[in-house]
Amino acid sequence: MERILDISDCPARLSVRYSQLVIQPDQGETVTTPLSEVAVLVLSQPQVSLTQAVVSGLAENGGSVVFMDEKHLPSAMTLPLQVHSTQTERFAAQIRAALPMRKRLWQQLVKAKIRAQGRLLKELHGNDGGLQAMAERVRSGDTGSLESQASRRYWPLLFGDPHFRRGSQGPDQNSHLNYGYAILRAMVSRALCSVGLHPSFGVRHHNRYDPFCLANDVMEPFRPIIDRVVYRWIQDHDPASPVDKQAKAALLAPFVSRYQVEGESRTLFDTSARVASDLASAFLREREDVRIPEV
């Protein structure tokens, strides 16, 4: 089982006892869960204390800890970096990856992202806004900047608001998107680490201050899954409402749901792990492309 735990309601102390994560809230009963079942631990409550054994125990079992700030943005994240026997070899393969390979991989990721955005628009509004056709024009390295063009078309159509801007600091649904993307980034980072890749060495993103460049690359085709949840949320709630307990429950639902992927029932954790595995094989020159299934 892959669990995502969000500690946000009240102050609590976290510790480990007999390979169990022990959560002792100031109010209410103590809860325990096996460390091996926790994929992501999200700490949103500023008055949470935890022992070193919590962080190291989760890392040893392949889990991550995400620390959130008051704006529901990730301020820090821990990663399990010793979960694959040949990670040194794979780190080296990432660093050596030639530019033509990185451009080809980025092309595949951008195509998959734009197609997913188009499918979501068609599902919600009956028209893909021309994004499916745009996806077919993406070239190696996205030299035509079609990802940016698609984004400028996608967001106003998705929310029916020509003034909406992704990443703005205004009181709108950007806070909900930020929270969902933070969990998605942690999930993808975990998947990359599990196959011996380092989330910092990206194929496209290369900000010197960003420790999750590759995770940001790989999560792109999965973003519309979060967008769908946020769209549905604001149909019944004020977009400027806080990311409260109810909103978080809705935003975490996709990560514990099952999807039909290539005729099989899979979780997002499983699907992202398969994409990460293909990516590792590409870096090792064992395959030329990455299979990015429709979810």
C-alpha positions as CSV (number, residue, x, y, z in Angstrom):
1,M,0.0,0.0,0.0
2,E,1.2,3.5,-0.9
3,R,0.0,6.1,1.7
4,I,0.3,9.9,1.7
5,L,0.0,11.4,5.2
6,D,-0.6,15.1,5.7
7,I,-0.1,16.4,9.2
8,S,-1.8,19.7,9.3
9,D,-4.8,19.7,11.7
10,C,-3.0,20.2,15.1
11,P,0.4,20.0,16.7
12,A,1.9,16.5,16.9
13,R,5.0,14.6,17.7
14,L,6.3,12.0,15.3
15,S,8.6,9.1,16.3
16,V,9.4,5.5,15.4
17,R,8.7,2.4,17.4
18,Y,9.3,-1.1,16.1
19,S,9.4,0.0,12.4
20,Q,6.1,1.9,12.9
21,L,5.6,5.6,12.4
22,V,4.0,6.9,15.6
23,I,1.9,10.1,15.4
24,Q,1.0,11.6,18.8
25,P,-1.3,14.6,18.3
26,D,-1.8,17.1,21.1
27,Q,-5.5,16.3,20.8
28,G,-6.9,12.8,20.0
29,E,-5.6,9.3,20.0
30,T,-2.1,8.2,18.9
31,V,-2.0,6.6,15.5
32,T,0.6,4.2,14.1
33,T,1.3,3.0,10.6
34,P,4.2,0.9,9.1
35,L,7.0,3.0,7.7
36,S,7.1,0.7,4.7
37,E,3.6,1.8,3.7
38,V,4.3,5.6,3.8
39,A,5.2,7.0,0.3
40,V,5.0,10.7,1.2
41,L,4.8,12.4,4.6
42,V,3.5,16.0,4.2
43,L,4.2,18.4,7.1
44,S,1.9,21.4,6.9
45,Q,1.4,22.1,10.6
46,P,4.1,24.4,12.0
47,Q,4.0,22.9,15.4
48,V,5.1,19.4,14.4
49,S,8.2,17.8,16.0
50,L,9.8,14.6,14.8
51,T,12.8,12.5,15.6
52,Q,15.7,11.8,13.3
53,A,14.5,8.2,13.1
54,V,11.4,9.3,11.3
55,V,13.3,10.9,8.4
56,S,15.9,8.1,8.2
57,G,13.3,5.4,8.6
58,L,11.1,6.7,5.8
59,A,14.2,7.1,3.5
60,E,15.3,3.6,4.2
61,N,11.9,2.4,3.0
62,G,11.8,4.6,-0.1
63,G,9.6,7.4,1.4
64,S,9.9,11.1,1.2
65,V,9.1,14.0,3.6
66,V,7.7,17.3,2.2
67,F,7.8,20.4,4.3
68,M,5.2,23.0,3.4
69,D,5.3,26.8,4.1
70,E,2.3,29.0,5.0
71,K,1.5,29.4,1.3
72,H,1.2,25.6,0.8
73,L,4.4,25.6,-1.3
74,P,7.1,23.0,-0.6
75,S,10.0,24.6,1.3
76,A,12.0,21.4,1.5
77,M,11.9,17.7,0.6
78,T,13.9,14.6,1.7
79,L,14.7,11.9,-0.9
80,P,15.8,8.3,-0.5
81,L,19.1,8.2,-2.3
82,Q,20.3,4.7,-1.5
83,V,17.5,2.5,-2.7
84,H,19.1,1.1,-5.9
85,S,22.2,-1.0,-6.2
86,T,23.6,0.6,-9.3
87,Q,22.7,4.2,-8.7
88,T,26.3,5.5,-9.1
89,E,26.3,4.0,-12.6
90,R,23.0,5.6,-13.4
91,F,23.9,9.0,-12.0
92,A,26.9,8.9,-14.4
93,A,24.7,7.9,-17.3
94,Q,22.4,10.9,-16.6
95,I,25.3,13.3,-16.5
96,R,26.7,11.9,-19.8
97,A,23.4,12.0,-21.6
98,A,24.0,13.7,-25.0
99,L,22.0,16.8,-26.0
100,P,20.2,15.0,-28.9
101,M,19.0,12.3,-26.4
102,R,17.8,14.9,-23.9
103,K,16.0,16.8,-26.7
104,R,14.3,13.7,-27.9
105,L,13.1,12.8,-24.4
106,W,11.8,16.3,-23.8
107,Q,9.9,16.1,-27.1
108,Q,8.2,13.0,-25.8
109,L,7.3,14.5,-22.5
110,V,5.9,17.7,-24.0
111,K,3.8,15.8,-26.5
112,A,2.4,13.7,-23.7
113,K,1.6,16.7,-21.6
114,I,-0.2,18.7,-24.4
115,R,-2.2,15.6,-25.3
116,A,-3.2,15.1,-21.7
117,Q,-4.2,18.8,-21.5
118,G,-6.3,18.4,-24.7
119,R,-8.0,15.3,-23.4
120,L,-8.9,17.1,-20.2
121,L,-10.4,20.1,-22.1
122,K,-12.4,17.7,-24.3
123,E,-13.6,15.8,-21.2
124,L,-14.7,18.9,-19.4
125,H,-15.8,21.2,-22.2
126,G,-16.3,19.0,-25.2
127,N,-13.5,20.6,-27.3
128,D,-9.7,20.1,-27.0
129,G,-9.0,23.7,-28.0
130,G,-6.7,22.4,-30.8
131,L,-4.2,21.0,-28.4
132,Q,-4.2,17.5,-29.9
133,A,-3.2,18.9,-33.3
134,M,-0.6,21.1,-31.6
135,A,1.0,18.1,-29.8
136,E,1.7,16.5,-33.2
137,R,3.8,19.5,-34.2
138,V,6.2,19.2,-31.3
139,R,9.8,18.7,-32.6
140,S,12.9,17.5,-30.9
141,G,13.7,19.8,-27.9
142,D,10.4,21.6,-28.5
143,T,12.2,24.2,-30.6
144,G,8.9,25.8,-31.5
145,S,8.0,26.4,-27.8
146,L,4.7,24.6,-28.3
147,E,4.6,23.8,-24.6
148,S,4.4,27.5,-23.8
149,Q,1.9,28.2,-26.6
150,A,-0.3,25.3,-25.4
151,S,-0.2,26.6,-21.8
152,R,-1.3,30.1,-22.9
153,R,-4.3,28.5,-24.6
154,Y,-5.0,25.8,-22.0
155,W,-5.4,27.7,-18.8
156,P,-8.1,30.3,-19.9
157,L,-10.0,27.5,-21.6
158,L,-9.8,25.1,-18.6
159,F,-11.2,27.6,-16.0
160,G,-13.3,29.7,-18.4
161,D,-11.4,32.7,-17.3
162,P,-9.3,34.7,-19.9
163,H,-7.6,36.5,-17.0
164,F,-6.3,33.5,-15.1
165,R,-2.6,33.2,-15.0
166,R,-0.8,30.2,-13.7
167,G,1.6,31.0,-10.9
168,S,0.1,34.4,-10.0
169,Q,0.1,35.4,-6.3
170,G,-3.5,36.5,-6.3
171,P,-6.2,34.9,-4.2
172,D,-7.3,32.1,-6.6
173,Q,-7.0,28.4,-7.3
174,N,-3.2,28.7,-7.8
175,S,-2.8,27.7,-4.1
176,H,-4.7,24.5,-4.8
177,L,-2.6,23.7,-7.9
178,N,0.6,24.4,-5.9
179,Y,-0.4,21.9,-3.2
180,G,-1.3,19.2,-5.7
181,Y,1.8,19.7,-7.7
182,A,4.0,19.5,-4.6
183,I,2.7,16.0,-3.9
184,L,3.0,15.1,-7.5
185,R,6.7,16.2,-7.5
186,A,7.4,14.2,-4.4
187,M,5.8,11.1,-6.0
188,V,7.8,11.4,-9.2
189,S,11.0,12.2,-7.2
190,R,10.5,9.0,-5.2
191,A,9.9,7.0,-8.4
192,L,13.1,8.4,-10.0
193,C,15.2,7.5,-6.9
194,S,13.7,4.0,-6.8
195,V,15.3,3.3,-10.2
196,G,18.6,4.8,-9.4
197,L,18.2,8.2,-11.0
198,H,18.9,11.6,-9.4
199,P,16.0,14.1,-9.5
200,S,18.4,17.0,-10.0
201,F,19.8,16.2,-13.4
202,G,17.1,17.1,-15.8
203,V,16.6,16.6,-19.5
204,R,15.1,20.2,-20.0
205,H,14.8,22.0,-16.6
206,H,18.3,23.1,-15.5
207,N,17.8,25.9,-12.9
208,R,20.9,25.8,-10.8
209,Y,18.8,26.5,-7.7
210,D,16.3,23.7,-8.4
211,P,17.2,20.3,-6.9
212,F,14.3,18.6,-8.7
213,C,14.9,19.4,-12.4
214,L,14.3,15.9,-13.6
215,A,11.3,15.4,-11.4
216,N,9.8,18.6,-12.9
217,D,10.5,17.2,-16.4
218,V,8.9,13.8,-15.7
219,M,5.8,15.2,-13.9
220,E,4.7,17.3,-16.8
221,P,2.4,14.7,-18.4
222,F,0.8,14.0,-15.1
223,R,-0.1,17.6,-14.2
224,P,-3.6,17.5,-15.8
225,I,-4.6,14.9,-13.2
226,I,-4.2,17.6,-10.6
227,D,-5.8,20.2,-12.9
228,R,-8.9,18.1,-13.2
229,V,-9.3,17.9,-9.4
230,V,-8.9,21.6,-9.0
231,Y,-11.3,22.4,-11.7
232,R,-14.0,20.3,-10.1
233,W,-13.2,21.7,-6.7
234,I,-13.8,25.3,-7.7
235,Q,-17.1,24.5,-9.3
236,D,-18.5,24.2,-5.7
237,H,-16.0,26.3,-3.8
238,D,-14.6,29.8,-3.9
239,P,-11.3,29.6,-5.8
240,A,-9.8,32.0,-3.2
241,S,-10.7,29.6,-0.3
242,P,-7.9,28.2,1.8
243,V,-6.4,24.8,1.1
244,D,-8.1,23.3,4.2
245,K,-8.6,19.8,5.3
246,Q,-11.4,19.2,2.9
247,A,-9.5,20.6,0.0
248,K,-6.5,18.5,0.8
249,A,-8.5,15.4,0.9
250,A,-9.8,16.1,-2.6
251,L,-6.3,16.9,-3.9
252,L,-4.8,13.7,-2.4
253,A,-7.5,11.5,-3.8
254,P,-5.9,11.0,-7.2
255,F,-2.8,9.5,-5.5
256,V,-4.8,6.7,-3.8
257,S,-7.1,6.0,-6.7
258,R,-6.7,3.4,-9.4
259,Y,-6.7,4.1,-13.2
260,Q,-7.1,2.1,-16.3
261,V,-3.7,2.3,-18.0
262,E,-3.1,0.1,-21.1
263,G,-5.9,-2.2,-20.1
264,E,-4.6,-2.6,-16.5
265,S,-5.7,-1.1,-13.2
266,R,-2.8,0.9,-11.8
267,T,-2.0,3.6,-9.3
268,L,-0.2,6.8,-10.1
269,F,2.8,5.5,-8.0
270,D,3.0,2.4,-10.2
271,T,2.6,4.4,-13.5
272,S,5.2,7.0,-12.6
273,A,7.6,4.2,-11.5
274,R,7.3,2.6,-15.0
275,V,8.0,5.9,-16.7
276,A,11.0,6.3,-14.5
277,S,12.2,2.8,-15.3
278,D,12.0,3.5,-19.0
279,L,13.8,6.8,-18.5
280,A,16.7,5.0,-16.7
281,S,16.9,2.5,-19.6
282,A,17.1,5.4,-22.1
283,F,20.0,7.0,-20.2
284,L,21.7,3.6,-20.2
285,R,21.1,3.4,-24.0
286,E,19.0,0.3,-23.6
287,R,16.0,1.9,-25.3
288,E,15.4,5.1,-27.3
289,D,12.1,6.3,-26.0
290,V,10.0,6.5,-22.9
291,R,6.5,5.0,-22.8
292,I,4.2,7.6,-21.3
293,P,0.7,6.0,-21.1
294,E,-2.6,7.8,-21.1
295,V,-4.0,7.8,-17.6
